[in-house]
Amino acid sequence: MKDDIIKATEKISTKIGPVTEKSKELIKISQDKVIAVLDQDGNGQIDSTDIILMAMKVPGIKVNREDFLRKEFFKNHEQAVVDRIVETTPALAGISSDEVDKIADEVIKFERNAVSGISVALGMPGGVAMAATIPADIAQYYGYMLRAAQKLLYLYGFPELLKENNIMIDTETVNGLTICLGIMNGVAGANNAIKGMSKALANGVEKKLINTALTKGTIYPIVKSVSKWFGVKMTKEVFAGFFKKSIPVVGGVIGGGLTYATFKPCCYRLKDVLKDTMLSNPQNHKETKEEQEIFEMIENEVIYDTGEKGMDNID
């Protein structure tokens, strides 16, 4: 991991200009401290699990499904309709896709505006001492992204992911959110995973079987793929942050508006996938072969060997 970080910082430094030897020395000293903060699960790596665990600790990031849906729909619908939305899904309650899409757009706009303040902070100069704020910047940025993801999931038919008062987040929830981050960042396979889960939920497959798929079944290899991809991405992004904050002029130019610009397309990737599943579009959804295969493996509780040597089908 340290070798990867050194290579990443060296590569980044060639893009943003020369760095003084003193700055380089200070950056190296700070790296271990940042890794220690970011490595939430203590496995010596920075990956999607660490980002999710850290982001979900930010106050106000966990979304209560019932409260959110009631707040969004009570203005235009009678109590009985809102109750049915909460008990089932907006689609099954007869809410038009246009209305749901409009609310989803407003959700993305709201969360994107929340991110804009972090964009300014990420671009602020202030010396290497400012590198200490990198974990907080990342936690807030991905916190708002995960808050948007929860709201979109609920609008498009998914059940409650986690309770607001729960201190611990279980592995199934972390892996489900990892799939969402995969979709938002365009990682291969994540789209089919969420569609397969949607079909399983729409067909009343037991939650236990879906949890198995997320932790050691058919979806787990996709989770691992997303996590691995995210580890590479985070290593580059985190230590690009060191240079942004240690080089006043260049940092101010590169950092300003960066997260604001990237946030919207990430959210719309997730929205575009969620708006056409068996949960959100039960009457007209056209499933893919891959989606059907994932659904069948969830239903049949296919288990994978998740050892270090690889992931082989053992059931």
SVG drawing of the C-alpha trace seen along z (x, -y; Angstrom):
<svg xmlns="http://www.w3.org/2000/svg" viewBox="-56 -31 70 58">
<polyline fill="none" stroke="black" stroke-width="0.4" points="0.0,0.0 2.8,-2.5 4.6,-1.7 1.4,-2.4 0.9,-5.7 4.5,-6.8 4.0,-6.0 0.7,-7.9 2.2,-10.9 5.1,-10.9 2.8,-10.7 0.6,-13.4 3.5,-15.7 4.7,-15.6 1.3,-16.9 0.9,-19.8 4.4,-21.1 7.6,-20.9 7.3,-20.5 10.0,-21.6 12.0,-18.9 10.8,-20.2 7.2,-19.8 7.9,-16.3 9.3,-15.4 6.4,-16.8 4.0,-15.0 5.6,-11.6 5.3,-12.2 1.6,-13.0 0.8,-10.0 0.9,-7.4 -1.4,-9.5 -3.9,-9.9 -3.9,-6.2 -4.5,-5.5 -7.6,-7.7 -9.0,-6.5 -8.4,-2.8 -11.6,-2.3 -11.6,1.5 -7.9,1.8 -6.9,4.0 -4.1,1.7 -5.8,0.6 -8.0,-2.3 -11.1,-1.0 -14.8,-1.5 -15.6,0.1 -13.4,-2.5 -15.0,-5.4 -18.6,-4.1 -17.8,-3.5 -16.3,-7.0 -18.9,-8.8 -21.8,-7.3 -20.4,-8.7 -21.0,-12.2 -24.1,-13.6 -27.3,-13.7 -26.1,-11.2 -28.3,-8.3 -31.8,-8.6 -34.9,-7.3 -37.0,-5.8 -40.4,-6.5 -39.7,-10.1 -38.1,-10.9 -41.0,-9.4 -43.7,-11.0 -41.9,-14.4 -41.6,-14.2 -45.1,-13.0 -47.5,-14.4 -47.7,-17.8 -49.4,-16.4 -51.1,-13.2 -53.7,-12.1 -52.7,-10.4 -53.9,-7.0 -51.7,-7.2 -48.6,-8.3 -49.3,-5.4 -49.3,-3.0 -46.1,-4.5 -44.4,-3.8 -45.9,-0.3 -45.0,0.7 -43.2,-1.5 -44.0,-4.7 -44.6,-2.6 -47.0,-0.2 -48.8,-3.1 -49.6,-4.5 -47.1,-7.4 -46.1,-8.3 -42.5,-7.8 -42.4,-11.5 -43.2,-12.6 -40.6,-10.2 -38.0,-11.4 -38.7,-15.0 -38.2,-14.4 -35.0,-12.5 -33.7,-15.5 -34.5,-17.8 -32.6,-15.4 -29.6,-15.4 -29.7,-19.2 -30.0,-19.6 -27.1,-17.2 -24.9,-18.7 -25.4,-22.2 -24.3,-20.7 -21.1,-19.5 -20.3,-22.9 -18.9,-24.1 -16.5,-21.1 -15.3,-21.9 -14.1,-25.3 -12.4,-23.8 -10.7,-21.2 -9.1,-23.9 -8.0,-26.2 -4.3,-26.7 -2.8,-26.6 0.3,-24.5 0.8,-20.8 -0.9,-21.3 -4.1,-21.5 -3.6,-17.9 -5.0,-16.9 -8.4,-18.0 -8.3,-15.5 -10.1,-12.7 -12.9,-15.1 -13.3,-16.4 -13.6,-12.9 -16.0,-11.8 -18.3,-14.8 -18.1,-14.4 -18.9,-10.7 -21.4,-11.2 -23.5,-13.5 -23.1,-11.0 -24.3,-8.2 -27.2,-10.3 -28.3,-10.9 -27.9,-7.2 -30.2,-6.3 -32.9,-8.8 -32.7,-7.5 -33.0,-3.9 -36.1,-4.7 -37.7,-6.7 -37.2,-3.8 -38.6,-1.1 -35.9,0.3 -36.6,1.1 -35.0,-0.5 -31.2,-0.1 -30.4,-1.1 -31.9,-2.7 -30.9,-6.2 -30.1,-5.2 -28.0,-2.2 -24.3,-2.7 -23.0,0.2 -23.5,0.8 -23.7,4.5 -21.7,6.0 -24.8,6.5 -25.5,2.7 -21.9,1.8 -21.7,4.1 -25.1,2.8 -23.8,-0.7 -20.6,0.4 -22.6,1.5 -24.2,-1.9 -20.8,-3.6 -19.8,-1.2 -22.8,-2.3 -22.1,-6.0 -18.5,-5.6 -19.2,-3.5 -17.6,-0.3 -18.5,2.7 -21.0,5.2 -22.5,3.0 -25.6,2.1 -26.6,5.8 -26.0,6.4 -28.6,3.8 -31.1,4.9 -30.7,8.5 -31.3,7.5 -34.3,5.4 -35.9,8.4 -35.3,10.6 -37.0,8.0 -39.9,7.5 -40.4,11.3 -40.4,11.6 -37.1,13.5 -36.2,13.8 -33.9,11.1 -31.6,13.8 -30.9,15.0 -30.2,11.4 -27.9,10.9 -26.1,14.1 -25.7,12.9 -24.1,9.7 -21.7,11.3 -20.6,14.6 -22.9,15.2 -23.3,14.1 -23.1,10.3 -20.0,10.6 -17.4,10.9 -18.9,7.7 -18.6,6.0 -14.9,7.1 -14.3,5.7 -15.8,2.4 -13.8,2.2 -10.6,3.0 -11.3,0.3 -12.2,-2.1 -8.9,-1.5 -6.9,-2.5 -9.1,-5.6 -8.9,-6.7 -5.1,-6.3 -4.8,-8.7 -7.4,-11.1 -6.3,-11.2 -2.7,-12.0 -3.6,-14.4 -5.2,-16.2 -1.8,-16.5 -0.4,-18.4 -3.5,-20.6 -3.2,-21.7 0.5,-22.0 0.9,-24.1 -1.1,-27.4 -1.4,-28.6 -1.8,-25.4 -3.9,-23.9 -6.3,-26.8 -6.8,-26.5 -7.2,-22.7 -9.2,-22.1 -11.9,-24.7 -15.2,-23.2 -13.7,-19.8 -16.1,-17.8 -19.1,-19.9 -18.4,-19.1 -18.1,-15.4 -20.9,-14.9 -23.9,-15.4 -22.9,-12.8 -22.3,-10.2 -25.8,-10.7 -27.4,-10.6 -25.7,-7.3 -27.4,-5.7 -30.7,-7.4 -30.7,-6.1 -30.2,-2.6 -32.7,-2.6 -35.5,-4.1 -35.8,-1.0 -35.9,2.1 -38.5,4.5 -39.1,2.4 -39.5,-1.0 -40.9,0.1 -42.6,3.4 -44.9,3.2 -42.5,2.3 -39.0,3.3 -37.1,5.4 -34.6,7.5 -31.2,8.4 -29.7,11.9 -27.2,10.9 -29.9,9.6 -31.8,12.9 -28.7,14.9 -28.0,12.9 -31.6,13.3 -31.5,17.1 -28.3,17.4 -29.7,15.3 -32.8,17.4 -30.7,20.7 -28.3,19.3 -25.2,19.9 -22.1,19.5 -18.6,18.5 -15.3,19.4 -14.0,16.0 -10.6,17.0 -7.4,15.3 -6.7,17.6 -9.9,16.6 -13.6,16.7 -14.9,20.1 -18.4,21.4 -18.7,24.0 -22.4,24.7"/>
</svg>
